Amino acid sequence: QAHLAESGGGLAHPGGSLRLSCQASGNIFGIGIMAWYRQAPGKEREFVANIKSGNIVNYTDSVKGLFIISREYDKHALNLQMHRLKPEDTAVYYCFTELLVGGSWSSSWGQGTQVTVSS
């Protein structure tokens, strides 16, 4: 079994910054792509950013140049540094990854962490 746990959400003022972290734990033999998604109230979950082997990163257009995704391979950890936050960034942010557990790959989601951007 494997488990993802996000942390670092909270309240930020417009223009402020927050850093999210995601820790994978359990009997993990490998980690594939890691990503952040978010879901705003009344909206569908949407892609924010991902990072692949070789530190290849992708961002949704609305966060390019504002958010930075990074990965700590030795700690099975994923981070999202968010700068110049806007009210429209308010959402529950979810960590997603593909994990090799017990000889097979599976997708895994964290429980989510709330980010609220408000003055």
PEURZI-V122410 format. One record per pair of residues at least 24 apart in sequence whose ideal C-beta (glycine too) atoms are under 8 Angstrom apart, sorted by sequence separation. I is the first residue (numbers start at 1). J is the second residue. D is the distance in whole Angstrom. If there is no record, write none. Layout:
BEGIN
i = [I	I]
j = [J	J]
d = [D	D]
END
This chain:
BEGIN
i = [2	91	1	2	90	1	2	62	63	89	90	51	90	89	90	88	85	87	49	86	87	48	85	36	82	34	31	36	34	36	31	48	28	40	43	41	45	40	41	25	38	40	23	24	39	23	24	38	39	23	24	38	22	38	39	21	22	37	38	21	22	36	37	21	36	20	21	36	37	19	20	35	36	19	34	35	19	20	34	35	19	34	17	18	33	17	32	33	17	31	32	17	18	31	32	17	31	32	15	16	30	31	12	15	30	14	28	29	13	14	28	29	12	14	20	22	24	26	28	29	32	39	27	29	20	22	24	26	27	30	38	9	24	6	6	22	6	4	4	4	20	20	2	18	2	1	16	12	14	4	6	9	10	12	13	14	3	4	5	6	8	9	10	11	12	13	14	2	4	5	6	7	9	10	11	13	4	6	11]
j = [26	115	26	27	115	27	28	88	89	115	116	78	117	117	118	117	115	117	80	117	118	80	117	69	115	71	73	78	78	80	76	93	76	88	91	90	94	90	91	76	89	91	75	76	91	76	77	91	92	77	78	92	77	93	94	77	78	93	94	78	79	93	94	79	94	79	80	95	96	79	80	95	96	80	95	96	81	82	96	97	82	97	81	82	97	82	97	98	83	97	98	84	85	98	99	85	99	100	84	85	99	100	82	85	100	85	99	100	85	86	100	101	85	87	93	95	97	99	101	102	105	112	101	103	95	97	99	101	102	105	115	93	108	93	94	110	95	95	96	97	113	115	99	115	101	101	117	115	117	108	110	113	114	116	117	118	108	109	110	111	113	114	115	116	117	118	119	108	110	111	112	113	115	116	117	119	111	113	118]
d = [4	6	5	7	6	7	5	8	8	6	5	7	5	5	7	8	8	5	7	6	6	7	5	6	8	6	8	7	5	5	6	7	6	8	8	8	7	6	8	7	8	4	7	4	6	7	7	4	5	5	8	7	7	5	7	6	4	7	7	7	7	6	5	5	7	7	8	6	6	6	4	8	7	7	7	5	5	7	7	7	7	5	7	5	7	6	7	6	5	6	3	8	7	7	7	7	6	7	6	5	7	7	8	7	3	6	6	4	8	6	7	7	5	6	6	3	6	8	6	8	7	8	6	8	8	8	7	7	7	8	8	6	8	7	7	6	5	5	8	7	6	7	5	6	5	7	7	7	6	5	4	3	8	7	7	8	8	7	6	7	6	5	7	5	5	7	6	6	4	7	6	6	5	7	8	6	8	4	7]
END
